[in-house]
Amino acid sequence: MSALFKSPWRFVLSAPNHAALPPEGPPEVAFAGRSNVGKSSLINTLTGQKGLARTSNTPGRTQALNFFVPDKEAEMPPLVLVDMPGYGYAKAPKTQVAAWHRLIGDYLKGRTTLRRVYVLIDARHGIKPGDNEVMGLLDKAAVSYQIVLTKADKIKPGALERLIAETGEAIKKRPAAYPEVLATSAAKKTGFEPVRCSIAEFAAS
């Protein structure tokens, strides 16, 4: 396991709007995806801490940008993980959903310390229109992003291999997309070491 994830992590703050964002400091990597795609479960499994990020079966539970850092005494953490509000369906008033989407847009376009966004795609459904919309926003903002397929245990191995290949083909012409597609299963705790290694590359030395 990457050294970055051998130590405990802790929650720092929750930013419900642009004004509440913390000052820019160490490198950040963020996790984006449709509501209920498994962002919180992925963060918990990455860090080996079951209750670090809140999980829920209710789409739209994450309503703000949530920031996590390694729980060390150092003044400046080497990296920050950011759990973003899910896009797509959410059980909330339309005005609130619109506010979440503005927050996402403002963060993606204006955060100079943001090194990469991991766009989570449910392996059972593949890329949906909402995913394409977010990838388009990332391309326009010139923010590097990488696809991570979640819930990979829910489809057969052969189907997963095809999906990885199809997804890689679908993002070939996207200027900000990193070409390697990763696949994980929080339920089976598989596929996480490549994600950890990828994230660790952005940590400040």
C-alpha positions in Angstrom: 0.0 0.0 0.0 1.2 3.5 -0.8 2.7 5.2 2.3 0.2 8.0 1.9 -2.6 5.7 2.9 -0.8 3.9 5.8 -1.7 6.6 8.2 -5.2 7.6 9.4 -7.0 10.4 7.7 -9.4 12.9 9.2 -12.2 15.2 8.1 -11.3 18.9 7.9 -14.3 20.8 6.8 -17.4 20.9 4.7 -17.9 23.7 2.1 -21.5 24.2 1.1 -20.7 27.2 -1.1 -17.7 28.9 -2.8 -17.2 31.4 0.0 -16.6 28.5 2.5 -13.8 26.9 0.5 -10.5 26.7 2.5 -7.5 28.7 1.4 -5.5 27.0 -1.4 -2.5 25.1 0.0 -1.4 21.5 -0.6 -2.3 19.6 -3.8 -5.9 18.4 -4.0 -7.6 15.4 -5.8 -11.3 15.3 -6.0 -13.9 12.6 -6.6 -16.9 13.3 -8.8 -19.8 11.1 -9.9 -23.5 10.6 -10.2 -25.5 10.5 -7.0 -25.1 7.2 -5.3 -22.2 6.0 -7.5 -20.2 5.2 -4.4 -17.8 8.2 -3.8 -18.0 8.0 0.0 -17.5 4.2 -0.1 -14.5 4.6 -2.3 -12.9 7.2 0.0 -13.5 5.0 3.0 -12.0 2.0 1.3 -9.0 4.0 0.0 -8.2 5.2 3.5 -9.2 2.0 5.3 -11.5 4.0 7.5 -15.1 2.8 7.4 -16.7 5.9 8.8 -14.5 8.7 7.4 -16.9 9.8 4.6 -20.6 9.4 5.2 -22.3 6.8 3.0 -26.0 6.5 2.3 -28.5 4.7 0.0 -30.2 8.0 -0.5 -28.9 9.7 -3.7 -27.7 13.3 -3.0 -26.7 12.8 0.6 -23.4 14.6 0.1 -24.5 18.3 -0.2 -21.1 20.1 0.0 -17.5 19.7 -0.8 -16.0 17.6 2.0 -12.2 17.9 2.6 -10.0 15.2 4.2 -6.3 15.1 5.1 -3.8 12.7 6.6 -4.1 12.8 10.4 -0.5 13.9 11.1 1.1 16.7 13.1 2.7 18.3 10.1 1.6 21.9 9.5 1.0 21.3 5.8 -0.5 18.0 4.7 1.0 16.4 1.6 -2.4 16.0 -0.1 -6.1 16.7 0.3 -9.0 14.4 -0.7 -12.2 16.2 -1.8 -15.6 14.4 -1.8 -17.8 16.3 -4.2 -21.6 16.5 -4.3 -23.1 13.9 -6.6 -24.6 15.1 -9.8 -27.8 13.9 -11.4 -30.7 12.7 -9.4 -31.0 14.0 -5.8 -33.9 14.2 -3.3 -33.7 17.9 -2.8 -35.4 21.1 -4.1 -34.3 22.1 -7.6 -32.9 25.4 -6.2 -30.7 23.4 -3.8 -29.5 21.0 -6.6 -28.7 24.0 -8.8 -26.7 25.5 -6.0 -24.7 22.3 -5.6 -24.0 22.2 -9.3 -22.8 25.9 -9.2 -20.5 25.0 -6.4 -19.0 22.1 -8.4 -18.5 24.3 -11.4 -16.9 27.1 -9.4 -14.5 24.7 -7.7 -13.4 22.9 -10.9 -12.8 26.2 -12.8 -11.1 28.1 -10.0 -9.0 25.8 -7.9 -5.3 26.0 -8.9 -4.3 23.4 -6.4 -6.6 20.8 -7.9 -4.4 18.2 -9.6 -6.9 15.6 -10.8 -10.6 14.7 -10.6 -11.5 11.0 -10.4 -14.8 10.6 -12.2 -16.6 7.6 -10.8 -18.8 5.6 -13.2 -21.1 2.8 -12.0 -19.9 -0.3 -13.9 -23.5 -1.5 -14.2 -24.5 1.5 -16.2 -21.4 2.9 -18.0 -21.1 6.5 -19.1 -24.4 8.4 -18.9 -25.2 11.9 -20.3 -24.5 13.6 -16.9 -21.1 12.0 -16.9 -20.4 13.4 -20.4 -21.5 16.8 -19.2 -19.1 16.8 -16.3 -16.3 15.5 -18.5 -17.0 18.3 -20.9 -16.7 20.8 -18.1 -13.4 19.3 -17.0 -12.1 19.4 -20.6 -13.1 23.1 -20.9 -11.5 23.9 -17.5 -8.4 21.9 -18.5 -8.6 19.9 -15.3 -7.0 16.4 -15.6 -9.4 13.6 -14.8 -9.4 9.8 -14.7 -12.3 7.4 -14.9 -12.8 4.9 -12.0 -15.4 2.3 -12.5 -17.2 1.4 -9.2 -19.2 -1.6 -8.2 -17.1 -3.8 -10.6 -18.2 -6.9 -8.7 -21.7 -6.4 -9.9 -20.9 -7.5 -13.5 -19.1 -10.5 -14.9 -15.3 -10.3 -15.5 -15.7 -10.6 -19.3 -18.3 -7.8 -19.3 -16.0 -5.7 -17.1 -13.1 -6.1 -19.5 -15.3 -5.0 -22.4 -16.5 -2.0 -20.4 -13.0 -0.9 -19.6 -12.0 -1.1 -23.2 -15.2 0.7 -24.4 -14.8 3.4 -21.8 -11.1 3.9 -22.8 -12.2 4.3 -26.4 -15.0 6.7 -25.5 -12.6 9.2 -23.8 -9.8 9.0 -26.4 -10.6 12.3 -27.9 -11.2 14.1 -24.7 -8.3 16.5 -24.1 -8.2 16.4 -20.3 -8.9 12.7 -19.8 -6.1 10.4 -18.5 -6.2 7.3 -20.8 -6.0 4.5 -18.2 -9.4 3.4 -16.9 -9.5 1.9 -13.4 -12.0 -0.5 -11.9 -12.9 -1.0 -8.2 -15.2 -2.8 -5.9 -15.7 -1.4 -2.4 -17.7 -4.5 -1.4 -14.9 -6.8 -2.4 -12.1 -4.3 -1.6 -10.5 -4.9 -5.0 -8.8 -2.6 -7.5 -7.8 0.1 -5.0 -4.1 -0.2 -5.0 -3.8 1.3 -8.6 -6.0 4.2 -7.4 -3.9 4.8 -4.3 -0.7 4.8 -6.5 -2.3 7.2 -8.9 -3.3 9.6 -6.1 0.0 9.3 -4.4 1.8 10.7 -7.4 0.2 14.1 -6.7 1.3 14.3 -3.0 3.8 17.0 -2.1 7.1 15.6 -1.1 
